[in-house]
Amino acid sequence: MLNISNRPLTTAEFPAFANENAEIQRELTLVAHYNNAHKGIIDTEFIQWALDNSISYRVINWFIGDFSDVDDENVLCFLDGIFNHYTMYYDESNNCLKFKFKDTAGNLNVDYTEDYVLAGVAFEGTEPPIDVDTIFSKLQLQKSVTDVKLKHLIGKVPEGAYKFLHALDSAKVESVLTDILSTDNLYIHWSAINLLYHSLVDIVDSVLSVQIYHNEIKNVLFKYAKRDKEYILPLLAQYKYPNIDSSYIKGYCFAMVDWIENIIPDDVEDEFLLEFLRQELKSSGKRGYLPFLVDNEDHVLIDGFAADYMSRMGIFQGSTHIFDEISEVQEVLESTPINGEYLFNRASFRFEKSHVSKWLQLCDIVAGIMASFFTFANCVTVEEVVSMIGTLNERQKRNLTLLHRLMKKSTNKNMFFAQKSNVFSQTEVCILIKNMAENFDKMYNIR
């Protein structure tokens, strides 16, 4: 992550804020000593040293960004997550607890097009930048509504692909998006897991013998598995995927080979990637070795989402994380020991009841909007999005622009506020929607 070669650092080069207090002086002096003692070689060991010596984000940001002249967004956002302090609130949408086959016929327990989403709001520091009640007071909801959710803003609308368009047509959603966007130091964050893609990637990771084309092969497998789901899902379920008995590994691999051999690829690139996967499956079948598809639970494709909570805390280690109470997640997080290595969870977290926290209720709205967005991107093609442009009304265009601005505002603060599965087809739709929003902004001068 870090690979810096610095010149010696002297007190004359300390920043203007060096004289603000003795603690800043101490931190800068320690950093200078470290830099000079290591002959200016700054690598990942520096991060652990800085944590151990309580070096503040302000000093780290100056030392790496200004003195060391690092402008790599990945590095700077990584350090922001480790050393800076945010207060981050979360809620989830589409939590099926477990994603699994219901039977050997390959029937799934939930709609795989609806991404699991963990999302919410965040602000730097501990002091809220706005009285959250002011956001809700503008919504004029009935007094009987004590635990506000997205459904209270958009009414009863059909679930599925077009829920997103209904959400965009809500005046109350427009009010919430406007308030978050216009409040300095208030951001949204989100993590989206594509259920079926996430369930299939272990097939590729188990068979590829070389570290090339991983993402491309995972996506081509996902593409044709969706297209041929009536065949491939029962096939996987019959082998109790993802827990394939060692005596059936060869049969499973060659069944997958047979399936690939009957695919008619869309283009030469797909043909190449499918052939690559076919050859690797043949080799794995002959060896009888699939490291990630054994010692699992029969038919359980995703065994809960607590790992996503831990991932977010691992990225934003210097922050406080407040989650809605979910017993299945609490049990995992509270029973997982804190590992001393810096890449593991050292963040503080707590659980609160959503009906007593307006911040968590705001997160429900954000998570619901983002979940509907990713479901929409899963279910429509680029061509279908293009044909929809002329059907959007003025409010939908405004809200799409507001959402895009808010997402951009947030990722400009830290690119890791956004996470999603690396699904090429979904990303292509998301990029098109982003471009649409930017065009609406220019065309209609939406404010």
Secondary structure as a PSIPRED ss2 file (coil, helix, strand):
# PSIPRED VFORMAT (PSIPRED V4.0)

   1 M C   1.000  0.000  0.000
   2 L C   1.000  0.000  0.000
   3 N E   0.000  0.000  1.000
   4 I E   0.000  0.000  1.000
   5 S E   0.000  0.000  1.000
   6 N C   1.000  0.000  0.000
   7 R C   1.000  0.000  0.000
   8 P C   1.000  0.000  0.000
   9 L C   1.000  0.000  0.000
  10 T C   1.000  0.000  0.000
  11 T H   0.000  1.000  0.000
  12 A H   0.000  1.000  0.000
  13 E H   0.000  1.000  0.000
  14 F C   1.000  0.000  0.000
  15 P C   1.000  0.000  0.000
  16 A H   0.000  1.000  0.000
  17 F H   0.000  1.000  0.000
  18 A H   0.000  1.000  0.000
  19 N H   0.000  1.000  0.000
  20 E C   1.000  0.000  0.000
  21 N C   1.000  0.000  0.000
  22 A H   0.000  1.000  0.000
  23 E H   0.000  1.000  0.000
  24 I H   0.000  1.000  0.000
  25 Q H   0.000  1.000  0.000
  26 R H   0.000  1.000  0.000
  27 E H   0.000  1.000  0.000
  28 L H   0.000  1.000  0.000
  29 T H   0.000  1.000  0.000
  30 L H   0.000  1.000  0.000
  31 V H   0.000  1.000  0.000
  32 A H   0.000  1.000  0.000
  33 H H   0.000  1.000  0.000
  34 Y H   0.000  1.000  0.000
  35 N H   0.000  1.000  0.000
  36 N H   0.000  1.000  0.000
  37 A H   0.000  1.000  0.000
  38 H C   1.000  0.000  0.000
  39 K C   1.000  0.000  0.000
  40 G C   1.000  0.000  0.000
  41 I E   0.000  0.000  1.000
  42 I E   0.000  0.000  1.000
  43 D E   0.000  0.000  1.000
  44 T H   0.000  1.000  0.000
  45 E H   0.000  1.000  0.000
  46 F H   0.000  1.000  0.000
  47 I H   0.000  1.000  0.000
  48 Q H   0.000  1.000  0.000
  49 W H   0.000  1.000  0.000
  50 A H   0.000  1.000  0.000
  51 L H   0.000  1.000  0.000
  52 D H   0.000  1.000  0.000
  53 N C   1.000  0.000  0.000
  54 S C   1.000  0.000  0.000
  55 I C   1.000  0.000  0.000
  56 S C   1.000  0.000  0.000
  57 Y H   0.000  1.000  0.000
  58 R H   0.000  1.000  0.000
  59 V H   0.000  1.000  0.000
  60 I H   0.000  1.000  0.000
  61 N H   0.000  1.000  0.000
  62 W H   0.000  1.000  0.000
  63 F H   0.000  1.000  0.000
  64 I H   0.000  1.000  0.000
  65 G H   0.000  1.000  0.000
  66 D H   0.000  1.000  0.000
  67 F H   0.000  1.000  0.000
  68 S C   1.000  0.000  0.000
  69 D C   1.000  0.000  0.000
  70 V C   1.000  0.000  0.000
  71 D C   1.000  0.000  0.000
  72 D C   1.000  0.000  0.000
  73 E H   0.000  1.000  0.000
  74 N H   0.000  1.000  0.000
  75 V H   0.000  1.000  0.000
  76 L H   0.000  1.000  0.000
  77 C H   0.000  1.000  0.000
  78 F H   0.000  1.000  0.000
  79 L H   0.000  1.000  0.000
  80 D H   0.000  1.000  0.000
  81 G H   0.000  1.000  0.000
  82 I H   0.000  1.000  0.000
  83 F H   0.000  1.000  0.000
  84 N C   1.000  0.000  0.000
  85 H C   1.000  0.000  0.000
  86 Y E   0.000  0.000  1.000
  87 T E   0.000  0.000  1.000
  88 M E   0.000  0.000  1.000
  89 Y E   0.000  0.000  1.000
  90 Y E   0.000  0.000  1.000
  91 D E   0.000  0.000  1.000
  92 E E   0.000  0.000  1.000
  93 S E   0.000  0.000  1.000
  94 N C   1.000  0.000  0.000
  95 N C   1.000  0.000  0.000
  96 C C   1.000  0.000  0.000
  97 L C   1.000  0.000  0.000
  98 K C   1.000  0.000  0.000
  99 F E   0.000  0.000  1.000
 100 K E   0.000  0.000  1.000
 101 F E   0.000  0.000  1.000
 102 K C   1.000  0.000  0.000
 103 D C   1.000  0.000  0.000
 104 T C   1.000  0.000  0.000
 105 A C   1.000  0.000  0.000
 106 G C   1.000  0.000  0.000
 107 N C   1.000  0.000  0.000
 108 L E   0.000  0.000  1.000
 109 N C   1.000  0.000  0.000
 110 V C   1.000  0.000  0.000
 111 D C   1.000  0.000  0.000
 112 Y C   1.000  0.000  0.000
 113 T C   1.000  0.000  0.000
 114 E C   1.000  0.000  0.000
 115 D C   1.000  0.000  0.000
 116 Y E   0.000  0.000  1.000
 117 V E   0.000  0.000  1.000
 118 L E   0.000  0.000  1.000
 119 A E   0.000  0.000  1.000
 120 G E   0.000  0.000  1.000
 121 V E   0.000  0.000  1.000
 122 A E   0.000  0.000  1.000
 123 F E   0.000  0.000  1.000
 124 E E   0.000  0.000  1.000
 125 G C   1.000  0.000  0.000
 126 T C   1.000  0.000  0.000
 127 E C   1.000  0.000  0.000
 128 P C   1.000  0.000  0.000
 129 P C   1.000  0.000  0.000
 130 I C   1.000  0.000  0.000
 131 D C   1.000  0.000  0.000
 132 V H   0.000  1.000  0.000
 133 D H   0.000  1.000  0.000
 134 T H   0.000  1.000  0.000
 135 I H   0.000  1.000  0.000
 136 F H   0.000  1.000  0.000
 137 S H   0.000  1.000  0.000
 138 K C   1.000  0.000  0.000
 139 L C   1.000  0.000  0.000
 140 Q C   1.000  0.000  0.000
 141 L C   1.000  0.000  0.000
 142 Q C   1.000  0.000  0.000
 143 K C   1.000  0.000  0.000
 144 S C   1.000  0.000  0.000
 145 V C   1.000  0.000  0.000
 146 T C   1.000  0.000  0.000
 147 D C   1.000  0.000  0.000
 148 V C   1.000  0.000  0.000
 149 K C   1.000  0.000  0.000
 150 L H   0.000  1.000  0.000
 151 K H   0.000  1.000  0.000
 152 H H   0.000  1.000  0.000
 153 L H   0.000  1.000  0.000
 154 I H   0.000  1.000  0.000
 155 G C   1.000  0.000  0.000
 156 K C   1.000  0.000  0.000
 157 V C   1.000  0.000  0.000
 158 P C   1.000  0.000  0.000
 159 E C   1.000  0.000  0.000
 160 G C   1.000  0.000  0.000
 161 A C   1.000  0.000  0.000
 162 Y C   1.000  0.000  0.000
 163 K H   0.000  1.000  0.000
 164 F H   0.000  1.000  0.000
 165 L H   0.000  1.000  0.000
 166 H H   0.000  1.000  0.000
 167 A H   0.000  1.000  0.000
 168 L H   0.000  1.000  0.000
 169 D C   1.000  0.000  0.000
 170 S C   1.000  0.000  0.000
 171 A H   0.000  1.000  0.000
 172 K H   0.000  1.000  0.000
 173 V H   0.000  1.000  0.000
 174 E H   0.000  1.000  0.000
 175 S H   0.000  1.000  0.000
 176 V H   0.000  1.000  0.000
 177 L H   0.000  1.000  0.000
 178 T H   0.000  1.000  0.000
 179 D H   0.000  1.000  0.000
 180 I H   0.000  1.000  0.000
 181 L H   0.000  1.000  0.000
 182 S H   0.000  1.000  0.000
 183 T C   1.000  0.000  0.000
 184 D C   1.000  0.000  0.000
 185 N C   1.000  0.000  0.000
 186 L C   1.000  0.000  0.000
 187 Y E   0.000  0.000  1.000
 188 I E   0.000  0.000  1.000
 189 H E   0.000  0.000  1.000
 190 W E   0.000  0.000  1.000
 191 S E   0.000  0.000  1.000
 192 A E   0.000  0.000  1.000
 193 I E   0.000  0.000  1.000
 194 N C   1.000  0.000  0.000
 195 L H   0.000  1.000  0.000
 196 L H   0.000  1.000  0.000
 197 Y H   0.000  1.000  0.000
 198 H H   0.000  1.000  0.000
 199 S H   0.000  1.000  0.000
 200 L H   0.000  1.000  0.000
 201 V H   0.000  1.000  0.000
 202 D H   0.000  1.000  0.000
 203 I H   0.000  1.000  0.000
 204 V H   0.000  1.000  0.000
 205 D H   0.000  1.000  0.000
 206 S H   0.000  1.000  0.000
 207 V H   0.000  1.000  0.000
 208 L C   1.000  0.000  0.000
 209 S C   1.000  0.000  0.000
 210 V C   1.000  0.000  0.000
 211 Q C   1.000  0.000  0.000
 212 I C   1.000  0.000  0.000
 213 Y C   1.000  0.000  0.000
 214 H H   0.000  1.000  0.000
 215 N H   0.000  1.000  0.000
 216 E H   0.000  1.000  0.000
 217 I H   0.000  1.000  0.000
 218 K H   0.000  1.000  0.000
 219 N H   0.000  1.000  0.000
 220 V H   0.000  1.000  0.000
 221 L H   0.000  1.000  0.000
 222 F H   0.000  1.000  0.000
 223 K H   0.000  1.000  0.000
 224 Y H   0.000  1.000  0.000
 225 A H   0.000  1.000  0.000
 226 K H   0.000  1.000  0.000
 227 R H   0.000  1.000  0.000
 228 D C   1.000  0.000  0.000
 229 K H   0.000  1.000  0.000
 230 E H   0.000  1.000  0.000
 231 Y H   0.000  1.000  0.000
 232 I H   0.000  1.000  0.000
 233 L H   0.000  1.000  0.000
 234 P H   0.000  1.000  0.000
 235 L H   0.000  1.000  0.000
 236 L H   0.000  1.000  0.000
 237 A H   0.000  1.000  0.000
 238 Q H   0.000  1.000  0.000
 239 Y C   1.000  0.000  0.000
 240 K C   1.000  0.000  0.000
 241 Y C   1.000  0.000  0.000
 242 P C   1.000  0.000  0.000
 243 N C   1.000  0.000  0.000
 244 I C   1.000  0.000  0.000
 245 D C   1.000  0.000  0.000
 246 S H   0.000  1.000  0.000
 247 S H   0.000  1.000  0.000
 248 Y H   0.000  1.000  0.000
 249 I H   0.000  1.000  0.000
 250 K H   0.000  1.000  0.000
 251 G H   0.000  1.000  0.000
 252 Y H   0.000  1.000  0.000
 253 C H   0.000  1.000  0.000
 254 F H   0.000  1.000  0.000
 255 A H   0.000  1.000  0.000
 256 M H   0.000  1.000  0.000
 257 V H   0.000  1.000  0.000
 258 D H   0.000  1.000  0.000
 259 W H   0.000  1.000  0.000
 260 I H   0.000  1.000  0.000
 261 E H   0.000  1.000  0.000
 262 N C   1.000  0.000  0.000
 263 I C   1.000  0.000  0.000
 264 I C   1.000  0.000  0.000
 265 P C   1.000  0.000  0.000
 266 D C   1.000  0.000  0.000
 267 D C   1.000  0.000  0.000
 268 V H   0.000  1.000  0.000
 269 E H   0.000  1.000  0.000
 270 D H   0.000  1.000  0.000
 271 E H   0.000  1.000  0.000
 272 F H   0.000  1.000  0.000
 273 L H   0.000  1.000  0.000
 274 L H   0.000  1.000  0.000
 275 E H   0.000  1.000  0.000
 276 F H   0.000  1.000  0.000
 277 L H   0.000  1.000  0.000
 278 R H   0.000  1.000  0.000
 279 Q H   0.000  1.000  0.000
 280 E H   0.000  1.000  0.000
 281 L H   0.000  1.000  0.000
 282 K H   0.000  1.000  0.000
 283 S H   0.000  1.000  0.000
 284 S H   0.000  1.000  0.000
 285 G H   0.000  1.000  0.000
 286 K H   0.000  1.000  0.000
 287 R H   0.000  1.000  0.000
 288 G C   1.000  0.000  0.000
 289 Y C   1.000  0.000  0.000
 290 L C   1.000  0.000  0.000
 291 P C   1.000  0.000  0.000
 292 F C   1.000  0.000  0.000
 293 L C   1.000  0.000  0.000
 294 V C   1.000  0.000  0.000
 295 D C   1.000  0.000  0.000
 296 N C   1.000  0.000  0.000
 297 E C   1.000  0.000  0.000
 298 D C   1.000  0.000  0.000
 299 H C   1.000  0.000  0.000
 300 V E   0.000  0.000  1.000
 301 L E   0.000  0.000  1.000
 302 I E   0.000  0.000  1.000
 303 D C   1.000  0.000  0.000
 304 G C   1.000  0.000  0.000
 305 F C   1.000  0.000  0.000
 306 A H   0.000  1.000  0.000
 307 A H   0.000  1.000  0.000
 308 D H   0.000  1.000  0.000
 309 Y H   0.000  1.000  0.000
 310 M H   0.000  1.000  0.000
 311 S H   0.000  1.000  0.000
 312 R H   0.000  1.000  0.000
 313 M H   0.000  1.000  0.000
 314 G H   0.000  1.000  0.000
 315 I H   0.000  1.000  0.000
 316 F C   1.000  0.000  0.000
 317 Q C   1.000  0.000  0.000
 318 G C   1.000  0.000  0.000
 319 S C   1.000  0.000  0.000
 320 T E   0.000  0.000  1.000
 321 H E   0.000  0.000  1.000
 322 I E   0.000  0.000  1.000
 323 F E   0.000  0.000  1.000
 324 D E   0.000  0.000  1.000
 325 E C   1.000  0.000  0.000
 326 I C   1.000  0.000  0.000
 327 S H   0.000  1.000  0.000
 328 E H   0.000  1.000  0.000
 329 V H   0.000  1.000  0.000
 330 Q H   0.000  1.000  0.000
 331 E H   0.000  1.000  0.000
 332 V H   0.000  1.000  0.000
 333 L H   0.000  1.000  0.000
 334 E H   0.000  1.000  0.000
 335 S H   0.000  1.000  0.000
 336 T C   1.000  0.000  0.000
 337 P C   1.000  0.000  0.000
 338 I C   1.000  0.000  0.000
 339 N C   1.000  0.000  0.000
 340 G C   1.000  0.000  0.000
 341 E C   1.000  0.000  0.000
 342 Y C   1.000  0.000  0.000
 343 L C   1.000  0.000  0.000
 344 F C   1.000  0.000  0.000
 345 N C   1.000  0.000  0.000
 346 R C   1.000  0.000  0.000
 347 A C   1.000  0.000  0.000
 348 S E   0.000  0.000  1.000
 349 F E   0.000  0.000  1.000
 350 R E   0.000  0.000  1.000
 351 F E   0.000  0.000  1.000
 352 E E   0.000  0.000  1.000
 353 K C   1.000  0.000  0.000
 354 S H   0.000  1.000  0.000
 355 H H   0.000  1.000  0.000
 356 V H   0.000  1.000  0.000
 357 S C   1.000  0.000  0.000
 358 K H   0.000  1.000  0.000
 359 W H   0.000  1.000  0.000
 360 L H   0.000  1.000  0.000
 361 Q H   0.000  1.000  0.000
 362 L H   0.000  1.000  0.000
 363 C H   0.000  1.000  0.000
 364 D H   0.000  1.000  0.000
 365 I H   0.000  1.000  0.000
 366 V H   0.000  1.000  0.000
 367 A H   0.000  1.000  0.000
 368 G H   0.000  1.000  0.000
 369 I H   0.000  1.000  0.000
 370 M H   0.000  1.000  0.000
 371 A H   0.000  1.000  0.000
 372 S H   0.000  1.000  0.000
 373 F H   0.000  1.000  0.000
 374 F H   0.000  1.000  0.000
 375 T H   0.000  1.000  0.000
 376 F H   0.000  1.000  0.000
 377 A H   0.000  1.000  0.000
 378 N H   0.000  1.000  0.000
 379 C H   0.000  1.000  0.000
 380 V C   1.000  0.000  0.000
 381 T C   1.000  0.000  0.000
 382 V H   0.000  1.000  0.000
 383 E H   0.000  1.000  0.000
 384 E H   0.000  1.000  0.000
 385 V H   0.000  1.000  0.000
 386 V H   0.000  1.000  0.000
 387 S H   0.000  1.000  0.000
 388 M H   0.000  1.000  0.000
 389 I H   0.000  1.000  0.000
 390 G H   0.000  1.000  0.000
 391 T H   0.000  1.000  0.000
 392 L C   1.000  0.000  0.000
 393 N C   1.000  0.000  0.000
 394 E H   0.000  1.000  0.000
 395 R H   0.000  1.000  0.000
 396 Q H   0.000  1.000  0.000
 397 K H   0.000  1.000  0.000
 398 R H   0.000  1.000  0.000
 399 N H   0.000  1.000  0.000
 400 L H   0.000  1.000  0.000
 401 T H   0.000  1.000  0.000
 402 L H   0.000  1.000  0.000
 403 L H   0.000  1.000  0.000
 404 H H   0.000  1.000  0.000
 405 R H   0.000  1.000  0.000
 406 L H   0.000  1.000  0.000
 407 M H   0.000  1.000  0.000
 408 K H   0.000  1.000  0.000
 409 K H   0.000  1.000  0.000
 410 S H   0.000  1.000  0.000
 411 T H   0.000  1.000  0.000
 412 N H   0.000  1.000  0.000
 413 K H   0.000  1.000  0.000
 414 N C   1.000  0.000  0.000
 415 M H   0.000  1.000  0.000
 416 F H   0.000  1.000  0.000
 417 F H   0.000  1.000  0.000
 418 A E   0.000  0.000  1.000
 419 Q E   0.000  0.000  1.000
 420 K E   0.000  0.000  1.000
 421 S C   1.000  0.000  0.000
 422 N C   1.000  0.000  0.000
 423 V C   1.000  0.000  0.000
 424 F H   0.000  1.000  0.000
 425 S H   0.000  1.000  0.000
 426 Q H   0.000  1.000  0.000
 427 T H   0.000  1.000  0.000
 428 E H   0.000  1.000  0.000
 429 V H   0.000  1.000  0.000
 430 C H   0.000  1.000  0.000
 431 I H   0.000  1.000  0.000
 432 L H   0.000  1.000  0.000
 433 I H   0.000  1.000  0.000
 434 K H   0.000  1.000  0.000
 435 N H   0.000  1.000  0.000
 436 M H   0.000  1.000  0.000
 437 A H   0.000  1.000  0.000
 438 E H   0.000  1.000  0.000
 439 N H   0.000  1.000  0.000
 440 F H   0.000  1.000  0.000
 441 D H   0.000  1.000  0.000
 442 K H   0.000  1.000  0.000
 443 M H   0.000  1.000  0.000
 444 Y H   0.000  1.000  0.000
 445 N C   1.000  0.000  0.000
 446 I C   1.000  0.000  0.000
 447 R C   1.000  0.000  0.000
